[in-house]
Amino acid sequence: MAERALLLLPLLPLLLLGCRGASSGAPELRRPPSRIGVIGAGIGGSSAAYFLRQKFGREARIDVFERGAVGGRLATVQLEGRDFEAGGAVLHPLNLHMKHFVKELGLSVPQGQDGLMGIYNGEEFVFEESSWYVWTLLKLFWRYGLNPLRIYMWVEEVLEKFMRIYRYQSHDYAFSSPETLLHALGGTAFLHMLNQTIDESLQKARFSQAFINEMVTPIMRVNYGQSASINGFVGAVSLAGASGGLWSVEGGNKLVCSGLLYASKAQLVSGPVISIEAKTRPKGRAGGLTKQYEVTYNSTSGETSGVYDILLIATPLQRKIANITFRNFDPPIPEFSPPYHQTVATFVHGHINASFFGYRDPSQFSLKAILTMEDPHLFVSSLGVVSPVKGSHLGPPVWKVFSHRLLTDEQLKLLFSSYDLVEVQKWLAYPHYAPPQKCPPFVLHDHMYYVNAIEWAASAMEMSAISAKNAALLAHHHWYNKMDRIDQEDLHERLKTEL
C-alpha cells in the first residue's frame, strides 16, 4: 500500500492542477482582484464596501466614489443648531443587517417618542388615535371591523417569508436579479405582488375598500409619496414600516455609512463619476486577456481615471441623479429610463394651524402626526413632529412636511399659525412605482453589478444593505466561479435538510 502511494506522488501536482481547472473555470480568475470600485457612498455603497472586504480579504484595494456627502439619501438638516433626519429616517425591528451594523460600529439608538396620529381626508379627520390605547382599538374595530387585525397578520406572513433572505445570505447564496431573489423568498406569490398594485393585492385578500382608502393609502403617501397604485411588494414594505418598535441611529442614520467605510478600510474618492469603459488587456507573463473597467471621474485636480477588476454601482442609474456614460460594452448597458419620484421635505419650526384641519378649539389639538388620504386638492402628503437626531428640542415643535412640490408662502401660512424657521430638502427619493414592475438586473456585465436594482422592488435602507451583500456575493462567486451559489431553486427546503 505504501509503495502504491509513493508511485502516485509524482502525479499529485498534475491531479491537483486538473481539479483546480475543473472547479475554478477560466485561469484568469484564480488570482484575487487587486482593485475593486464602488460608485456611491450611501447605505448601499458603504455596506457594499463592508461586505466586499469580508469576502475578498484585506489584500484587495477598495475605492468608493462619492460626488457629494457620505450617506447619500441618508442626510440631515439643521434648525436652531439641531440636526434632523431629512432622508431615510426610521428602521424596522427586523432589519437585521442595520441592527448588526449599529452593534458592530458601536452606535446607539435613542429612546423613541410616541405621539398621536390622525387621518385627514381634505375636509376632516376620518380617524384619530386616542391617548387611551383601548379606546383607539375600539374605534378601529368599530370603523374597520377585523381589517386592522387581518392587515397585521398579512404583513407578518410577508415578513416571515422575507426573513429567509438572512439565512440564504449567511450560507452565501446570491441572486442575479430582484425577481429571482423574490421568487426564492416567497415564490410566485411575491412575483404577483410585484406585478399588481397594493390595492389589488389587498382587495384579492378581501380587505374592505374603505380600509384601503382610509388606512393603507395614507401609509403609502407618508412613506413613498404615492397612492395605493404602487406595487404590492413595496406596499407591504411600507405597511411594515408603519408598525411599532421603529428606531433610528443616535446622531443620524448617516453615521452608519461613514462607520462602514471606516470598517471596510476603503479609500473614499471625492468627485462625480463621468464614464465607465470596458477594457480588455493582456494578462502579463501568463498570456491571454483579462477584462477590467476604467472609471473616469472629476477630481479636485481635474479629470482622473482608474482601472478596476470588479465594479459595483450603488447609485441610481438615472440621468438626473448619476449621469454616467458607458463605453465599449457589448451588448450596451441599457439606460434605465423610468423616473424617480420627487418628494420635498419641508421642516418648519412653529405652531400648527389646527383650524385648517377643522379644529374650532386649537387647545384640543394633540396630534403629532397627520396622514392624508388621496385628494387632488391636498398639497401635502403628511405632517409630523420630529425630534433631533441627538438631544432634545425645547420651544415650539419642528414639523416635517412631505409634499410633491415646494410649498408656497401662502400654503405655509395655511398650515401654520406662526413659524420662524423653514428648511427645505428636495429629493428624487425612490422610484415611481407603476406595476407591472420590471426591475433592472443585479448583474450588468461580467464583473459589474448594480446594487440599486433592488429599489424597483422596494426602496428602504435595509433593502439596500441586503442588495449590497447580494452584489458582494455575486462578485465573489463570479470571480472564483462558484456558480452553484447563484440562483439556486428550493433553497428553503434544501437548507432545512442540511441542518
N, C-alpha and C positions, 0 to 999 in steps of 0.2 A: 504494500500500500504506500509506504514512504517513497519507494523508487518511482512509483507511478506519479506521485505528487511532484517529485523532482523533475520528471520529464515534462510536466505541464508548466513549470515555472517560466521557461523561455517564452511560452505562448501567452502568458498573462498580460503583458503590455498590449499585445495585439487584440486580445479578447476585451480588455478594458476600453481600448480605443474604439472597438466596434460597438460596445454597449453605449458609450458616450454619444457616438454618432447617431445611434438609433433613437436615443431618448431626447437629444437636445436639438435636433434639426440642423439648420444652417450653421456651419462653423463660426461665422462672423458673430453669432450671438452668444458664444461661450464666454467671452470676456465681460466683465461688469461694465456698465455705462460709466463714462468718465464725467459727462456733464448732462444734467437734467434741467430743463427750463420750465417754469410755471408762470403763466401770464395772469396776473390778478392777485392781490393780497387781501381780498375779502375773506369771509369764513371758508369759502370753497378753496381758494388758493392756499391759504395758510394751513388749513387742515390737510390739503394735498401734500404740501411740503413735509408736514409731520409724518404722514403715513408713508411717503416715499423714503424718508430717512429710515423708518422702521424696516422697510422691505429691502432696500439696497445697501444698507450699512453706511458706515462713516466715510468710506473712500470716495463715493460719488460727490461731485460738487453740485449743489442745487442753487440755482439763481431764481429769484422771484421778482418779476417785473410788476411795478405799480405806478400808474401815471398820477395818482392822487395820494390821499392819505391811506395808511394801512387801516383796514377794516371795511373799505368799500361801502356797501349799503348798511353796515353797522356803524353808525355815526351819532354824534351828539351835537346839540345846540346849547348855547349859553344864554341864560337870562339872570340878571342880578347876581352874577358871579357863580351861579349854579349850573351844572350840566344836566341836560335832559335827553333821554333817548329819542333820536329823530328817525332812526331806521328800524331794523328788526328789534323789537322791544321785549317780547316775552318768550319763554321756553316751557315746554310741557314736562311734567314729572317723568315721563318715559323716554325723554330724549337722552339716550344712554351715552352717545358719543360726546355730547356737550357736557353732560354730568362728569364724564371721565376727564375731559379737558380741564374743567374747573378744579377738580381734585388734583390732577397732575400738576397744574400750574400754580397751585396754592392760592387760588382766588376764593372769594367769599360771596355769599348770597344774602342780600339784605332781607329783613323781615317784610313780608308782603303787607300791603294796606288795602283792606276791603272797602267797598263803597256800594251804594245802592244804584241800580240800573233801571232805566225806563225805555220803552219802545215808543217812538213818536211817528205818527203817520202823516205829518204835514199840517195837521189841524189840532190833534190832541194825542195824549198818551193812551195807547190801547192796552198797555200793561206797565205796571210799576212794582218793583220789589218793595217789600216792607222790611223794617228793621226787626220785625218779629218773623223768624225763619218759617215757623209753622204756618203763619198766615200767608206767606209767599207761596208755599206749597199748595195750600188750599186754593188760592187764587189761580195758580197754574192748572190744577186739575179741574177746577170749575170751568175754566175757559177752554182748555185744550184736551180734556179727558186724559187718557193714558198716553197721549203723544209724547209728553216730556220724559216719562219713564222709558218708553219704547225707543226714543232717539238716543238716550243714554246707552241702552243695550245694543242698538245698531252700531253706534260708534265704537263701543267696546269690542264688538265682533270684528270690525275692520282693524282695530288696533292689535288685537290678538294675532291676526294673520300677518300684519305688517311687522310685528316684533320678530318674526322669523329672520329678518334681514341680519340681525346682530349675530345670530347663530351661524348663518351662512358665511358671513364675513369673518367670524372667528375661526372658521375652517378654511379660509382663503378662497372661497368661491366668488366668482365675479361674473358680470353680465355685460354683453356688448351693446345693449340698448335699454332704455327705460321700460319698453314693452316686455322684453324678456325678463327683466327684474321683477316687474309687477306680476307677470304670469307665474313666476316661481314662488311668489308670496301668496297670491290669492287666486290663482288660476284664471279661468275665463271671466269670473265674476269681477275681478279687478279691471280687466280689459274692457268689460262692458261699462264699468263706471267711468273709465277714461273717455269713452265714446258716446256718453249721454250726459245730459245736464244733471245737476244735483236735484233739481226739481223733478225730473223724470225718474231718477233713482228712488227718491222718497215717495213719489206717487205710486211707483211699482211696489214699494214696500207698504203701501196703504196708509201713509200719513195724510192727515187732512190738509186741504189746500190752505185753510185759514192758518194752521200752524206753520206751514211752509212760508206763507206770505208775511206773517207777523213775528215769527221767531227765527226761522232759518235765513231768510233773505237779509235781515238786519245784520246777522253774524257774517254773512258773505261780504256785505258792504263795509263793515268795520275792518275786516281782515284783508280783503283783496279789492275793495273799492268797486266791486262788481255785483251783479244780481245773482239769483238762483239759476241763471243760464250758464254758469261756469261748469266745468266738467265735474262729474260725481266724485272722482277721487280727490281732487283739490278741495271740493266741498266737504268731504269727510275730514280732511286735514284741518280745514277751517273750523268745523264743529268741535273737533278735539281741542283746538286752541281756545275754545270758549268754556272749557271745564275748569274746575278748581285746581288749586295747587300750582298755578303758573308761577314762574320765577324768572329772575334776571341776575346779571352779574354786578356786584357792587363796584362802582367806579365806571361802569359802562360795558356793554357786551363786546365792544371792540377790543377790550383788553385780552380777550381770548385769542384774537388774531395776532396781536403783537407778541403774546406769550408763546403761541405755537411757532411763529417764525424763529424766535429765540431758541426754543427747544429743538427745532429741526436743524439748527446751525446753518440755516440758509442765508445766502447773500441777497440783501434787498437791493434791487436795481431801480432807481427812480427815473421815470420817463415813459411816455406812451410808446407802445409797440406800433410800428408803421406797417411792417410786412413780415411774412414768413415764407421762405423759399425752400423747396425740397432740393437737396443736394445729393449727388452720387459721387463718391470719392474713392480713390484707390485705398486698399486696406493697409498697405505697407509691405513689409517683408513677406508676409504670408500670401500676398497676392489676392486677387479678387476685388470686389467692390463693397462698399458699405454705404448705407443711407443715413443722412443726417438732415438737420433743419437749421437754416440760417435765419436768425431773428435780428431784424433791423429795428432800432428804436432811437428816439430823440433823447439825448442826454444833455447835461449842462455844457459839455464840450462839443456838442453838435451831433450829427448822425453817426451812430455806432452800431456794430453788429457783432454777434457771437454765434457759434455753431454748437448744436446740441444733439445728443443721441436720442433723447426722449423729450417730448414736449407735451405739457398739459395746459389747456386753455381753460381758465377759470374766470372768465368774464363773458357776459352775453355777446354773442356774435351778431350784433345788431348795429347798423351803421351809425345810429345816433348815440350809441354807448361806446363801442370799440370799433373804430374804422380801420380794420386790419385787411391788407391785401395779401392774397395767397398766390404765390408764383410757382410755376413749374410742377404743378400737381397733375397727375394723370391717373384717374379722371379728376376733373377740377373739384375743389372743395365747394359745395353748394352754399349759396347765401341764404341764411335763414331769415326770410323776409317778414314773417308775422310780427306785428308790433308789440312793444311792451306798453303796459298800461300806465298812464301818468297819474300819480297821486300827489297831492300837495298837503304837507303837514304844516299847519299854522299854530304857533304857540302864542297864547295870549295870557298876559298877567293882568287879571282883572276880575270883575264880578259878572256872572251870567245874568242875562235879562230874562228872568223867569216868566214875565208877562208874555214874551214872544212865544213861549211854549204852553200858553194857556193858563198860567197861574195868576189868579187875582191877588193873592197874598204872597209876595216873594219870600216872606219869612217861613212859609210852609214848604219851600223847595229844598229838598235834601239830597237830590240825586247827584252822584259823582260821575255817572256815565249815561250818555244819551245815544241810543242806537236808532237808526231811521229805517223806515220802510221805503219801498220803491215809489217815488213820486216825482214826476217831471219838474215840479215847482220847487222841490227841495234842492238847495245849493250846497248842502253838506252831507257827508256820509255818516259822520259820527262826531261826538264831542265827549271828552273825558278829562277828568282831573288827573294830572300826572305828578309823580314825585321825582325829585332829583336823583341822579344815579348814586349819589353819596350824600349822607347827611339828611337833614330835614329842611323844610321850607316854611318860613313864617310869613304872615300877612296874607293878602288875597291869593287865592289859588292860581296855579298855572293850568290853563286848559289847552289840550291838544285837539285841534280840529282837523279832521280829514275832509278833503274836498277834491273834486276833479280839476278845478281851475283855481287860480289865485283869487282870494276873496277881496272884494272891493271895500272901500271905507264904509260905504252905505250898508253892506252886508255885515260887517263887523259891528257897526252901531246897532243893527237889529239884534244881533246875538248877545251883545254885552251892554250892560247899563253903564259901565265905566271900565276903562283899561288904560294902562300907561306904557306897556311894552309889548311889541309884536315881533316875532322872529319867524321866518318862513323857510322851509326846506322843500324843494321840488324834486321829485324822484320819478324816473322810469323804473318803478319798483319791482314789478313782476310781469309775466306775460299777460296779454289779453286773452283770456281763456274762451275758446269757442269750439266746443265739440261738434263733430268727431275730432279728437285731438291727435295730431301727428307730432311725435317727439323726434328731435334730431338724435342721431346715434351717439353713443359714448366714444366709439372708435371713428376718428376722422381720416386716419391714414395709418400706415404700418405701425408707427410708434408715436402717434399724435392723438391725444384724447381730449374730449370735450366735457368738462366737469358740469357745466351749466345746462347740459341736455336734460337733467332731471327736473329743471324748473317748469318744463312744459307738462309734466305730470302734476307737480305741486311745488310751490316755492316756499321754503322755510329754512331757517338756519340748520336744523338737524338734517333736512333733506340734502343740503349742500355738503354737510360732513359725510353723510352716507355715500353720496356720489363721489366725493373726493377719495374715500377709501376704495370704492369700486374702481376708480380710474387708476389708483396706485397699484391695485392688484392686477388689473388688466396689463399695465405697463410691465410689471414683474413677470407675469405669466407669458406674455408675448416675447419678452426678451430672452427668457430661458425655455421657451417652447413647452410650457406646461398647459397644453390646451385642454387637458382633462379637467381643469378647474374653471373653465369658462362655459357658460350657457348649458349647464347640466340640468336635465329634467328630474322631476320627482325627488328633489333634494330633501324635502321634509320627511318622506318615508325612508329615504336612504340613511339619513343621519339618525333616525330612530333606531335602525338596526345596527348601526355602528357602535352605539353606546351599550 
